[in-house]
Each structure stands twice: as C-alpha cells, then as structure tokens.
Amino acid sequence: MKMKRILSILNGKSILNVKLISILAAVIITSTILFAGCNLSSEGSEENTSQKGTLEIIGSTSVQHLAEIMAEKFTDKNPGVVINYQGVGSSKGILAAKDGTGDIGTSSRELKEEEKGWGLKEYVIAKDGIAIAVHPDNPVKELTTEQAIKIFKGEITNWKEVGGSDKKIVVLSREAGSGTRGAFEELLKIEDQVVKEALVFDGNGPMKAAIASNQDAIGYVSFGFIDDSIKTLIIDGVEPSVDNVLAGSYPLSRPFIMLTKGDVQELAKSFVDFVLSDEGQNIVEEEGYIPVNK
C-alpha cells in the first residue's frame, strides 16, 4: 500500500516536470520567433532607409577632388546611388544650380552680387587656401603681396627683380570661369588684369604639372594639390598652411560651396547633410582642406 502511494507521488511529479518543460520550451520557441521577426523588421528598415537614385553635381574643379571622395564614401553606404561630377568651373556650376541642369552646383569662390540674386541656397562645406608656387629649383622663397600683383600683371618680368636668377618670368594662369582663378584675382584685386602672355591651363592638375616642368614658371594652385613636385612661396612673411588660414594670417584663402535652388530633392539633401556631418568634415580635414563644422 505504501509502495503504491510513493509511485503515485513520483508519477505526479514526473507529469508536473514534463508540463513545466513543455511550457518553458514553448516560451523559448516563441521568443526566438519574435526575436527573428524583430531582426527581419530591423533589416527591412535599414534597407528602406538606404538612398537610391542618381545625383548630378556640376562645378568647380577645385571642389571636384573632395566631392568625389565624399561621393565614394556616400555610395559605399548607399549602393543604390550613383553620383556623377562634372568639373567645368565655378561659374558653370553656379549656373547649373540656377538653371536646374545639375542637382548640386559647386563653387570655389564667393558668389558675385548678380549671382546672389538668383535665389540659390549656399552650403559652405570647407575652406581652402591658394598657394603661389614655383619650380623646386627656383631660389625665390617668398614674395610680398605687392610683388605677386606686379608679377601677374606683367609689371615685374625678371626673377632677378625679386631676388632670383636673371631669367624671364613665365606667368601661368587658369581658364576663364575657374573658381581658383576668380578667387585668386579677387583676393589680389587684379580681376581681368593678368598679363595677356600668361599661359592658361584648365584645372589645378595641369597647372601643377606645368609649374613642375618649368624652372622659370610661376602659378597658383589649391592647397589640396600641393606636393613635392612644386615649391610654395611664403606671402607677406606667412607660409601657406591650414593653420595660417584658420588663424586668418594667410591672405589667399576661399570657401568651397555647394549650391541648390528651390525644392531640393531628398537625395541631394542627404548628400549635403553627409558632407557637413562629423564624418564628412573628418574627410575634409584628412584631404588637407579646412573643415567648417568642427
């Protein structure tokens, strides 16, 4: 009799344990399904927030290098996006923003008074300096602003007049509509006064290559194009450097601007927001330009 009662009790506990195990298993399975569902929902949300489409950017060749690196980083995050950049000069970039032929226009100079009346939205994405440069073998190391003005206007024509060799100065300049040229001439107050014999080059790259290949040449390039193939000149006792631009002591600096007009498409807004984000401004700094949002 006692044996039967013991078996009955043990049997009841076994049934209870089985029930508890079954309940726990059901809870675990349900939780797993819900967790998986949350993950799927999260993945779907991320996929939905990924940008898609094509973005046309038109403008400054000075801004081009930086903008293309930004575009590469942005499209890494948004594989469905294609960004095309046409480096045709600041004036054409500003017109592209005005006329709507580009989603974003870019400029490496301040807008002129007429352009400011076109209803454009300006986003300063970085600052840049313009360096006056010569061949590395040129003994001249520095100029005053006044000497630079006279050289580019053709009033000083021999390097010996500024402490160099007895050789004719070969003046190099940029094409009409170039933001670098516009900013350079405006900063030196020599708009449309550069010597007519100046050799003209389309883009900072060709300008740098021309300076590097001619010992008697003098030209100017964006800070982002400075390397050991050319020698940059000290101006008014101040070296062309990012720190000196930030300090306000270097006289030849300018903004990099992105421009839109009217109702901005979502993709263009997202790209500009990325450029101005901490990540974008870190890229500005890494590329040798001057961030504006740090």
C-alpha positions in Angstrom: 0.0 0.0 0.0 2.8 2.4 0.9 4.6 1.5 -2.3 1.6 2.4 -4.4 1.3 5.8 -2.7 5.0 6.5 -3.3 4.8 5.6 -7.0 1.7 7.7 -7.4 3.5 10.8 -5.9 6.6 10.2 -8.1 4.4 9.8 -11.1 2.6 13.1 -10.4 5.9 14.9 -10.1 7.1 13.5 -13.4 3.9 14.7 -15.1 4.4 18.1 -13.5 8.0 18.3 -14.6 7.0 17.3 -18.2 4.4 20.1 -18.1 7.0 22.7 -16.9 9.5 21.6 -19.5 6.8 21.9 -22.2 5.9 25.4 -21.1 9.5 26.5 -21.0 10.1 25.1 -24.5 7.1 26.9 -25.8 8.3 30.2 -24.3 11.8 29.8 -25.8 10.4 29.0 -29.2 8.0 32.0 -29.1 10.9 34.3 -28.0 13.1 33.0 -30.8 10.4 33.7 -33.4 9.7 37.1 -32.0 13.5 38.0 -31.9 13.9 36.8 -35.5 10.9 38.8 -36.5 12.4 41.9 -34.9 15.7 41.3 -36.8 13.9 40.9 -40.1 11.9 44.1 -39.4 15.2 45.9 -38.5 16.9 44.7 -41.6 13.9 45.8 -43.7 14.0 49.2 -42.0 17.7 49.6 -42.8 17.1 48.6 -46.4 14.2 51.1 -46.7 16.4 54.0 -45.4 19.1 53.3 -48.0 19.1 56.0 -50.6 18.6 55.3 -54.3 18.9 57.3 -57.5 21.4 59.4 -59.5 22.9 62.7 -58.4 24.4 65.2 -60.9 27.0 67.6 -59.5 28.4 70.3 -61.7 31.1 72.9 -61.0 34.5 73.7 -59.6 37.5 71.6 -60.5 38.9 72.6 -57.1 35.9 71.1 -55.3 35.9 68.1 -57.5 38.6 66.1 -55.7 37.0 66.5 -52.4 33.4 65.9 -53.7 34.4 62.7 -55.5 35.9 61.3 -52.3 32.7 62.3 -50.4 30.7 60.6 -53.2 32.6 57.4 -52.9 32.0 57.2 -49.1 28.3 58.1 -49.5 27.7 55.4 -52.2 29.5 52.8 -50.0 26.7 53.4 -47.5 24.1 53.7 -50.2 24.9 51.1 -53.0 21.8 52.2 -54.9 23.1 55.7 -55.5 25.2 56.9 -58.5 26.9 60.3 -58.2 28.3 62.0 -61.3 30.6 65.0 -61.1 31.4 67.3 -64.0 34.4 69.6 -63.3 33.7 72.5 -65.6 34.5 75.5 -63.4 32.7 77.5 -60.7 30.8 79.9 -62.9 29.2 77.0 -64.8 28.5 75.2 -61.6 26.6 78.2 -60.2 24.6 78.4 -63.5 23.8 74.7 -63.3 22.3 75.2 -59.8 20.4 78.2 -61.1 19.1 76.5 -64.3 18.5 73.1 -62.7 20.8 71.3 -65.1 22.6 69.9 -62.0 21.1 68.7 -58.7 24.0 70.4 -56.9 26.3 73.1 -58.2 29.7 73.8 -56.7 31.9 76.9 -56.5 35.3 77.6 -55.1 34.7 81.3 -54.9 32.2 83.7 -53.3 29.1 84.4 -55.4 29.1 87.7 -57.2 26.4 90.2 -56.5 24.4 89.3 -59.6 24.6 85.6 -58.6 23.4 86.3 -55.1 20.1 87.4 -56.6 19.4 84.1 -58.2 17.8 82.5 -55.1 20.5 79.9 -54.5 21.0 78.1 -51.2 24.7 78.1 -50.3 26.3 75.4 -48.1 30.0 76.2 -47.3 31.5 72.7 -46.9 35.1 73.6 -46.4 37.7 76.3 -46.8 40.8 76.3 -48.9 44.0 78.3 -49.4 45.5 79.2 -52.7 49.3 78.8 -52.9 51.5 80.7 -55.3 54.0 78.2 -56.5 57.2 77.8 -58.5 59.6 75.1 -59.6 61.5 73.5 -56.6 64.8 74.7 -58.1 63.8 78.3 -58.2 65.8 80.1 -55.5 63.0 82.6 -54.6 61.3 81.5 -51.4 58.9 84.4 -50.7 57.1 87.4 -52.1 55.2 90.3 -50.8 51.6 90.7 -52.0 52.6 93.7 -54.0 55.4 91.8 -55.8 52.9 89.0 -56.6 50.5 91.5 -58.0 53.1 93.1 -60.2 54.3 89.7 -61.5 50.9 88.5 -62.5 50.1 91.9 -64.1 53.3 91.8 -66.1 55.0 94.8 -64.3 57.8 92.6 -62.9 59.1 90.4 -65.7 62.5 89.1 -64.5 63.2 86.9 -61.5 66.2 89.0 -60.5 63.8 91.8 -59.6 62.6 89.7 -56.6 65.9 88.1 -55.6 66.0 85.3 -58.1 68.1 84.4 -61.2 68.4 86.7 -64.2 65.7 84.9 -66.1 62.3 85.9 -67.7 59.3 85.0 -65.5 56.8 82.7 -67.2 53.4 83.5 -65.8 50.8 80.7 -65.6 47.1 81.2 -65.0 43.8 79.4 -65.1 41.0 79.3 -67.7 38.1 81.8 -67.7 35.4 80.7 -65.3 37.8 78.9 -63.0 36.9 79.3 -59.3 40.6 79.3 -58.4 41.4 82.0 -60.8 38.4 84.0 -59.8 39.3 83.8 -56.1 43.0 84.4 -56.8 42.3 87.6 -58.9 39.7 88.9 -56.5 42.0 88.4 -53.4 44.9 90.2 -55.2 42.5 92.7 -56.7 43.7 92.0 -60.2 40.4 90.9 -61.9 40.9 90.8 -65.7 44.4 92.3 -65.3 46.6 89.2 -65.5 49.3 89.6 -68.2 48.0 88.6 -71.7 51.0 86.5 -72.3 50.2 84.2 -69.4 49.9 80.5 -70.3 46.4 79.3 -69.4 45.7 75.8 -68.0 42.4 74.0 -67.4 42.4 72.6 -63.9 44.7 72.6 -60.9 46.3 69.3 -62.0 47.6 70.6 -65.4 48.7 73.9 -63.7 50.7 72.0 -61.1 52.3 69.8 -63.8 53.3 72.9 -65.8 54.9 74.6 -62.8 56.8 71.4 -62.0 58.2 71.2 -65.6 59.4 74.8 -66.0 62.1 76.3 -63.7 61.1 79.9 -64.7 57.3 79.5 -64.2 55.1 80.9 -61.5 51.4 79.9 -61.0 48.9 79.1 -58.3 47.1 76.0 -57.0 44.6 75.0 -54.4 46.1 73.7 -51.1 44.7 70.3 -51.9 47.1 70.0 -54.9 50.3 70.9 -53.1 53.0 68.2 -53.2 56.8 67.9 -53.5 56.7 68.5 -57.3 56.3 72.2 -56.7 57.5 74.8 -54.2 55.0 77.1 -52.5 56.0 80.7 -51.7 55.7 82.5 -48.4 53.5 85.6 -48.9 54.0 88.6 -46.7 56.0 86.5 -44.3 53.3 83.9 -43.9 53.5 80.3 -45.1 50.6 78.8 -47.0 49.2 76.4 -44.4 45.9 75.3 -43.0 46.8 76.7 -39.5 47.6 80.1 -41.0 44.3 80.1 -43.0 42.4 79.3 -39.8 44.3 82.0 -37.9 43.4 84.5 -40.6 47.0 85.4 -41.3 47.4 83.9 -44.7 46.0 86.3 -47.3 44.9 83.9 -50.1 42.0 81.7 -48.9 38.5 81.0 -50.1 35.4 78.9 -49.4 34.2 75.6 -51.1 30.5 75.9 -51.6 27.7 73.5 -52.7 24.6 75.2 -54.2 21.0 74.2 -54.7 17.8 76.1 -55.7 14.1 75.7 -55.0 12.7 72.4 -53.7 15.8 70.2 -53.1 15.4 66.5 -53.9 15.8 64.2 -50.9 19.0 62.6 -52.3 20.7 65.9 -52.8 19.8 67.0 -49.3 21.1 63.7 -47.9 24.4 64.1 -49.6 24.9 67.7 -48.5 24.0 66.6 -44.9 26.6 63.8 -45.1 29.3 66.3 -46.3 28.5 68.6 -43.4 28.3 65.7 -40.9 31.2 64.8 -38.5 32.2 62.0 -40.8 32.2 64.3 -43.9 34.2 67.1 -42.1 36.7 64.5 -41.0 37.2 63.7 -44.7 37.7 67.4 -45.4 40.5 67.5 -42.8 42.1 64.2 -44.0 42.3 65.6 -47.5 44.2 68.7 -46.5 41.4 71.2 -46.6 39.8 73.1 -43.7 36.6 71.8 -42.1 33.8 74.3 -41.2 31.8 72.1 -38.8 34.4 71.1 -36.2 
